[in-house]
Amino acid sequence: MKREEMIARVHERKDPWDIVVIGGGATGAGIAVDAASRGYSVLLLEREDFGKGTSSRSTKLVHGGVRYLEQGNVSLVMEALKERGILLQNAPHLVHDLPFIVPNYSWWETPFYGIGLKIYDLLAGKYGFGKSKILSLEETLERLPTIRQDGLRGGVIYHDGQFDDARLLISLMATAVEQGATILNYTSVVELTKDEGGFIDGVVVIDHESGERFAVPAKVVVNATGMFADEIRRLAEPDAPAMIAPSQGIHLVFEHSFLRGDTAIMVPHTSDGRVLFAIPWHDHTLVGTTDTPIEGPSYEPVALEEEIHFVLDTAGQYLSRPPKREDILSVYVGIRPLVKEAGSDAGKTAALSRDHTIHIDSAGLLTIVGGKWTTYRHMAEDTVNHAITLGKLEDVPCKTRTLRIHGYTEPQSDLADAMGVYGTDAKHVRALASQDAELARQLDPSLPYIGAQVVWAAREEMARTLDDVLARRTRALLLNSRAAVRMAPAAAKLLARELGKDQAWIDAQIQTFLDLAAQYHVEEAPTTTA
């Protein structure tokens, strides 16, 4: 994954690509892996960094979706549970089992959730992660020592999957490259070209780093830009009606001590109609999420005061030590690119479809929207099948059900190990650290990241900025925004050395990152005046 080599590949190619994918998030990466593994020539273009948007800001769960079962969407749950099992098989270095407890405070909750979660187990079938069961009060407290005990009767335990979204994305990009795909970050598609019949036959691209503008011919162009899908659709059809009803969800991150142990809490009903999760993740406690309709997409959405208050208040009802504003280490926000339904009330996005939708417009642009991380592989398979028909490509069957994802290795015993997410690449990162004391040094005592990870990100994972390194190649910004700020000068120096940049670039990167990190800090509550 070297950007210079990728750019050279694009310029050297004279024939049309079989498939050009616009969008470097979960959906785009999945499509690139699927199409390349079938033998098609594939170019993926992302205008920011891979996963800059929604795909690095999830709740970190690979799950069937217990609440979709309650809504009666059994087909979505069954598909997601199957895909959850396939992902565990193909990427055990990035996905692991996580036990959840639904705490019971009313007499009816134990039988109600107990039966519902047994159905969840049955739907998973051979792809199950573990059996649900009813827990006594003592068993619940043993697993959740920090749960609020007032009125607690017991709980129901069930199993789902957890992962590191941005690290899985980078591994998928590496897999796509290994299968023959060409991928580029920081390249904007600014125009869709059309043949004499008005049918799309390529894209016009601007490389952000060189400023160069060039045309790329393609047999099929796939729009996999998530929350920005309507923007790309209007390059083909300026009057295209909106397909996306964006909604944002926030997550607050705290010290591990707020949860302790390796068991998560799932609150099935909150005051805004969503579920709330409190989850152990990378030796921290992650709590979320909200569901707030917003007007439009953004790469850096901002948490609203009422959202922060809601998560703190709801978490405080279930934790014996209610978290306060000053306990928040970081807040991150993701936007769900939900699919609009005819006659739907956009003000209630929790009710909008989580299924994916494929749309082909009159000019031949293939757009994939909706879905979720867990079902990315199935979404990609569906999209490539449509692309084969649309582009009159040779029909080759999907190969990703058993395709191991880059870094595949048996799961680590220590899930908190910061190197575990690298899989087989971990030994290479450690080798860098063993050769240079500076690279072996921790960048900040609050987080486990070392200098070698910065070098590896630049050298092998196409990281180009401090944001790429501290938000996505490592997860420093999401875990502890102030620690990430403290890491910035040392990380910028290492990154500049790898990329051949000067002091002015270092200074600019640090300032840009400081401005960005400010959005991840939660300050004291704003005072109100009469």
N, C-alpha and C positions, 0 to 999 in steps of 0.2 A: 504494500500500500504506500507507494511513493508518488506524490502528486506530479512531479516532473515527468515521470514515466507515463502517467495516465494522460497528461496533456499531449505528449508526443504521440501516443497511440491514436488520439483523436485526429491530429493533424496528418498522420500518415495514412489514415484510412480514406480510400476514395469511394468505395461501394457504400450504398445505404446500409445503415444498421438495421437488423431485423426489428429490434425494439429499443426505443429511447424512452427511458423512465424519467419523469420529472418529479423530484421529491426524494429526499434522503432520510425519511423517517422509517418507522417499522414497516409500513406497507410497501414503500418503494424498495427497501432492502430485501424484503421477502420476495418481491417480484423479480428483482435482479438475480437472486439466488436460484429461484425456480426456473426462470427462462434460460440462464446461463448453464444450469445443470442439464437442461434438455438439449443443449448444443446450439442455441441461438446466439447471434452476436448482440450484445447488450451494452448500452451506454446509460449510466445513471447520472443525473445532474441535480445538484442541490445548491441553492443560492446562498445559504449560510453554511454552518457546520452540520454534519450528520447529527440528527436528533436534536437540533437546537430548539425545536418547538415542542409539541406535545409528547413525543416519544421518549424524552428524558425526564418527564415530569409526572409520571404515573404514580399510583399507590403501591407500586412494586409487587403486585400480585399477579400470578398466573392462576386464574380461577374460573370456575364455571359460572359464578354469579348467583349466589343464593337468593338475592332479591328478585332476579329475573324469574326464578322458579315460582316465587310468591305471586309475581305478575302473570303467571301462566305461560310464559314463553319457554316451553319445554324444549323446543327444537334448538333454540340458541344455547340453552344450558347443556344439552347433550353434545352439541358440536364443540362447545368450549371445553367441556370435560375431556372429550376425546383428544382435542388439540393440546390440552394441558399435559396429558399422558405422553403424547408424541414428543413434546418439547422436553420433558424430563428425560426421555430416552436419548434424544439427540444432543442435549446440552446439559448433562448432569453437573458440569462445573459451574453453571450459572443459575440452575433451577434446583430448588430443594423443597422438601415437605415442610409445611409450617402448621402446627396445631393451633386452632382457634377455639375460644370458649365464648359461648353466648351466655352471659350471666343471667340467672333467673331470680327475679324479685317478687313475682306474683305466682300463685298456685297453678295457673293455667299455662304458664310459659314452658314449664318442663315437658309436659306431654305434647304441646303444640309444636315447639321447635324440635323436640326429639323425633316426632313423626316426620316432619319436613326434611330433616337432615338425613333420616334413613332413606327417604326417597332420593335425595341427592346422591347418597352412596350407590343406590341401585342404578341410577342413570349413568354413573361413572363406569359401572361394570368392571371389566378387566383393567381399565385405566385409572382405577381408584388409588388414592394416596394413603388411605387408612380408614378404618371404620369409625363412625361416630358412636358416641355413647353418652348416657346420662351420668353426671357426676354428683356425688354427695357434696354437702357444704364443705366438709373437710378436704375432699379431693380437689375441689375448686380452689380453695385457699392455698393448698400445697402448690398448685400450678400458677396461681395468680396471687402472690403474697401482697401485692399492692392494690388489690381490688377493694372498693368500698364495701364494708361488711354490714352496714345498717340494712336490715331486712333481707339480706342475701339468703336464698334458700338452697342454692346449688348452681349447676350449669349444665350445658350440653356441649361436648367437645366434638369438633369435626376437623377434617384435614383439607388444606388447599395448598397451592404452590406459591413460593416467593422467588423473586429474581432481582437482578440489577439491570434495569431497562437499558440504560446507555451502554453498559458493557456488553449486553447481548447484541445491541445494535452494531457496535464496532466489530464484534465477532461475526455477525451476519455479513457485514461489508467485506471482511477478510475472506469469508467463505465464497462470496460472489466473485471476488478477484481470483481465488483459487480455481473456481469453475470457469474462468475465462472472461468475466465481465470487466468493463472499464468503468470506474467510478470517479466522480469529481465533486469536491465541495467548493464553495465560493464561486459558483458559475450560475448566472441568472439566465433563464429562458425569457427573452423579451419579445419574441415573435414566433408565430407558427406559420411556416411556409405552406403554400398550396399549389397543386398542379393545375393544368388547364381546366380540369373538370371541377375545380373547387374543393378537391379532396386533400387533406393534410399529408404532406410528403416530407416533413422535417421541421427543424427548429432553428432559430437564430439565438446565439448564446453570447453573453459577455463574461469574460474571465475577470473576476474582481481584482486579481493580483496583478495582471499585466495590462488590464484595460482593453485587451484585444476583443474584437467582435468577429464572430465567424458563424457560418452556416453548417448545420449537421443534417444530412439527409437520412430519412428513416422510412421503413415500411409501415411501422405502427408507432404512434406516440401515445404513451400512457400518462395520464395526469393522476399522480398519487401524492398530491400536496396537502392532503388533510384539510386543515382549517382554511387554507388558501386556495382550495379547489375551484371556487367560483371565479377567482381572479384569473386563473389559467383558462377556464372555460370561456371567459369573455374575450380572450385573445382569438378564439375561434369564432365565437358568436357574441358580438358586443351586447346584444339584448338578452342573453341567456338569463332566465330567472334563477334566483338563489336556490341552491340545494341544501346549504348548510345553515343550521341554527346553532351558533356557538354558545357554549356554556363553560364557565370556569369553575375549577375546584382547587381549593388551597390545602396545603399540608403544613403542619407545624412540627418542628423537630426539637426534641428535648434530650437530656442526658438519659442514658440507659436505665438509671436508677428509678425512673418513673414507672417502669414496667417490670424489670428484672426477669430473669429466666428466659426461656425460649418459646413462650406461648403468647399468642396475640388475643386481643379482645375484639369481638364483633358485636356492635350494638345494632340490632335489626331495625329499630324505629327511632328516628330523631324528630325534632320539632319541624324540620324542613322536609321530612318525608324520605330522606336518604338513610343509608346505613352509615355508621361511623366505625372506623377501624383504629385501634391502637396496636402498633406492630413493632416488634424488635427488628431493627435493620442496621447493619454495619455498626453494631455495638452502640446504637442510639435508639430512642423511641420516636416513632413517626406516628402522628395522629392526623386523620383526615377522613372524609373530604366533604367539601360543600358542593352545591350545584346552583350556580348563579347565572342566569341568562345575561349575555353581554351583546353589545351592538356589532362588534367586529373582531377579527383576529389580530393578534399581536405576538411577536416573538418573546416579549418580556411583559406579560400581563402583571398587574399589580393587585395584591391582596387588599380587599376592602375591609374597613374597620369592623363592619358588622359580621364579616366572615371570621375574622380573628376572634372576635367576642364569642361567636357561636361555637367554634371548635373548643375554645378554652372552657366555656360554660358547660358544654356537653361532656367533655372529658372529665371535668371536675365532678360530675354527677356519678362517675364510675371509678375514679381513682381515689384511694385513701388520702393521698397527698395531692390536692387539686393544683394543677399547673397554673402558674401566673405568667404575666407578660414578660417579666424579667427572667423567666426560666427558658424562654424561647431562644434556641441557638440559631435557627434559620426558619424562614417561611418561603416555600416555593409554590408556584401557581402553574397549573396546566389548563389548557383549553381543549374541551371535547368537541370534535367536529361532527356533531350529531346531524342525522339526516332529517330534513324537514318532511313532514307528512301532510298530505292535503287536508286542510281544515284543522291542523293541530294548533294547539295553544303554545306558542313559543315561550310564553311566560312560565311554563311548567316543563322544563327540559328533562326532568327526571322521568317523564312519561314518553319522551321521544325514543325512536328506535336506536338500539345498539347494534342491530344487524348491519351488514355492509350492503351497499347498493352499487351496481355497475351501470353506467350510463354511456351510451355512444351517441354523439350528436350528429347532425346532418353532414358535417365536414369530416367525420371519421375520428374525432378525438375520443379516446377511451378513458373515462373517468371512473375511479374507484373511490368511494367515500364511505364513512361510517366504520363499523367494526370496532375491534379493540385488540390490545397487544396479544392476548391469549390466542386469538384466532388468526393472527397475521399469516400463518403458513397456508391455511385453507383459503383465505382471501386472495393470496398470491396465486395459488393454483387456479382458482376460479378466473382471475384476471388474465392469466397467461392463456388459458383455454379460449377465452374470448378473443385475445389478441391473435391467436393462431388463425381463427376463422376470419377475423377482420383483415389481417395482412396476407391471407392466403399462404401461410407458412406451412412447411411440412409438418404433419401432425406427429408429435413425439409425446409419449405419456409422461406425466409428472414423476419426478424421482425424489422429492423431498421428504416423503414419509419416513424414510430410513436414512436420510443424508445427515451424517454427523456434522455438527457446527464447529467451526474453527476453535481450536483449543480443547476439544473434547478430551476429557480425562475422567476417571472415576471421582466422585465427589470427595471433597476434603472433609476430614473429621472436624476441623476447626472452622466453622462457618464465618467467624469474625475475622479470619485471616484476610488481610487486605490484598494478598497476592492470589487468593483462591480463585477470584473471578478471571484471572488470566489463563487458567487451565494450563496447557502444556507450554504456553509462553512464559509462565512464571519463572522457569529455570533461566530463561534468557535475561529477564529483568534482574533476577538475583545475580547473574553473572556480571552484568554491568556494575552493580553495586559492589561486588567483590573486587573489581579492578580499580575502583576509585573511591577513596574515603568520602569525598564530597558527595558522591551519588548515593552512598549508603546512609547519609545523615537524614534524620527525620526533618521535614520542612517546618513542622510545628508540633510541639509536645501534645497538643490536644487531638491530633489525628495521626494515623499510622503511615501516611504517605511519605515516600522518600524521593530524593533527586533522580534516581534511576527511572522512576515512573514518568517523569517529565521528559527525559531523554528518549525513552522508548515511545512515548506518545508522538513525539515529533518525528522520530526516525522511522517508525513502523506503522503508525496509526493515523497519519495525515493531519495531526493537530497543527494548527497554524497560529493560534492566539492563546493568550492566558485563559480566556473564557473556555476555550476548547479543553484545555488541560485541567483546569480547576473545577469545572462544572460537569464535564462529561467523561473524559478519559480517567480522571479520578472524580470522586463525588464530594470534594471538599466544600464547595460553595453551598451545596444542599444540606450538608450535615452540620456545618458550623461556619456561618458566613464571616464572622470576625476572625476566626482562625485562618480562613482562606485569604483574607486581606493581609494577615501577617505573613502568609506564605508567598504572597505575590512577588515581592522583589527578588527573592532567591529563585523562584520558578521562572520569572521573566529572564533573568540572567542566563539560566541554563537553556531556555528555549531559544534565546537570541543566538547563543553559541552554536546550537544545532542548525538554525535556519540561516546563519550568516548575516544577522542583523546588527545594527549599531546601537549606541547608547540612546540616541534620540528615539529609536523604535522602542527600546526598553521603557523609557520614560512615558511614552504615549500609551503603551500597553498597560502599564501600571495604573495610569490615570483613568483610562477607559474601564479597567476592571474595578477600580474603586467606585466609580459612578454606578456600575452595574450592581456591585455587591450591596450598595446602599438599599436596593429594593428588597434584599433578602434579610435585612436587619429589621427587627421590630423594636421601635423605640418606646418610651414611656407613653401611657395613654394620653391622647390629646385632651387638653383642658377645655371645658365649655364655658362660655361667658354668657351672662344673662343679657 
